[in-house]
Amino acid sequence: MKKIIISISLFLFTFVNIAHAEYLFSLEEITAMSGILKTYALGSALIIAAATSIIVFRNARKMRGGVFGKVLNYFGVGMTVVLIGYTIGEYPSLIPIEDVSTVDNALFIIGYILMAIAATKMARAIEGR
């Protein structure tokens, strides 16, 4: 409980300081810092998403087939497709297409459909169908 309280207080302290940063820094400094924070946040999101997809695929392979192995494979493929869509949305220069948002949205839709299929297969397996 003590660790939770300390974590919350550190978060609130950081949030309050960021909220009042305009009094501590000039507009140019705040703009420069937000660019750095966006870069770190984007990089962190891509690394965490890739690592999570790899973990899901490894666990699916450990299942050696079966219903849950197939479910994890669907989840892994869906997560990877969403990751590719997110990456293309953030770095549109990666593909030579004018309308990147259409490709980005299509990949999100495909990824979420694959994860919905996985959830349906999981529910059916749990129900015994």
C-alpha positions in Angstrom: 0.0 0.0 0.0 2.9 2.3 0.8 4.4 1.8 -2.6 1.1 2.6 -4.3 0.7 5.9 -2.3 4.3 6.8 -3.2 3.7 6.1 -6.9 0.5 8.1 -6.9 2.2 11.0 -5.1 5.1 11.0 -7.5 2.7 10.9 -10.5 0.7 13.8 -9.1 3.8 15.8 -8.3 5.1 15.3 -11.9 1.7 16.2 -13.4 1.4 19.4 -11.3 4.8 20.4 -12.4 4.1 19.8 -16.0 0.8 21.6 -15.8 2.6 24.7 -14.4 5.6 24.4 -16.6 4.6 27.6 -18.5 5.7 29.6 -15.4 9.1 27.9 -15.3 10.0 27.7 -19.0 9.6 29.8 -22.1 7.3 28.7 -24.9 10.2 27.7 -27.1 11.6 25.5 -24.3 8.3 23.8 -23.7 7.9 23.2 -27.4 11.3 21.6 -27.6 10.6 19.4 -24.6 7.3 18.2 -26.0 9.0 17.1 -29.2 11.5 15.1 -27.2 8.7 13.6 -25.0 6.7 12.7 -28.2 9.8 10.9 -29.7 10.4 8.9 -26.5 6.7 8.1 -26.1 6.4 6.9 -29.8 9.6 4.9 -29.5 8.5 3.3 -26.3 5.1 2.4 -27.7 6.6 0.8 -30.8 9.1 -1.2 -28.7 6.5 -2.4 -26.2 4.0 -3.3 -28.9 6.7 -5.3 -30.8 7.9 -7.0 -27.6 4.3 -7.9 -26.6 3.6 -9.4 -30.1 6.8 -11.5 -29.9 5.8 -12.8 -26.4 2.3 -13.7 -27.7 3.8 -15.6 -30.6 6.3 -17.4 -28.4 3.6 -18.5 -26.0 1.4 -19.7 -28.9 4.3 -21.8 -30.1 4.8 -23.2 -26.6 1.1 -24.4 -26.7 2.0 -26.6 -29.7 -1.2 -26.1 -31.5 -4.6 -26.7 -29.9 -7.3 -24.2 -29.5 -5.4 -21.8 -27.2 -2.4 -21.9 -29.5 -4.6 -20.9 -32.4 -6.2 -18.2 -30.4 -2.8 -16.7 -29.4 -1.7 -16.9 -33.0 -4.8 -14.9 -34.1 -4.1 -12.4 -31.3 -0.5 -12.1 -32.3 -1.2 -11.5 -35.9 -3.9 -9.0 -35.0 -1.5 -7.1 -32.7 1.2 -7.1 -35.3 -1.2 -5.7 -38.0 -2.3 -3.0 -35.6 1.4 -2.3 -34.8 2.2 -2.0 -38.6 -0.8 0.4 -39.0 0.3 2.5 -36.1 3.8 2.7 -37.5 2.6 3.7 -40.9 0.4 6.3 -39.3 3.3 7.8 -37.5 5.8 7.5 -40.3 3.9 8.0 -43.5 7.1 8.1 -45.6 7.5 4.3 -45.1 5.0 3.6 -47.9 4.8 5.3 -51.3 1.0 5.9 -51.2 -0.7 9.3 -51.2 -3.6 8.4 -48.8 -1.8 6.9 -45.9 -4.7 7.3 -43.5 -6.8 4.8 -45.5 -4.0 2.2 -45.3 -3.6 2.9 -41.6 -7.3 2.6 -40.9 -7.6 -0.6 -43.0 -4.8 -2.2 -41.0 -6.4 -1.2 -37.7 -9.7 -2.7 -38.9 -8.1 -6.0 -40.0 -6.1 -6.3 -36.8 -9.1 -5.8 -34.6 -11.2 -8.2 -36.6 -8.4 -10.9 -36.1 -8.4 -10.2 -32.4 -12.3 -10.5 -32.3 -12.0 -13.8 -34.1 -9.5 -14.9 -31.4 -11.9 -13.8 -28.7 -14.7 -15.7 -30.3 -12.7 -18.9 -30.6 -11.6 -18.5 -27.0 -15.2 -18.1 -25.8 -16.3 -21.1 -27.9 -13.5 -23.2 -26.4 -14.4 -22.2 -22.9 -18.1 -23.0 -23.5 -17.2 -26.4 -25.0 -18.5 -25.8 -28.5 
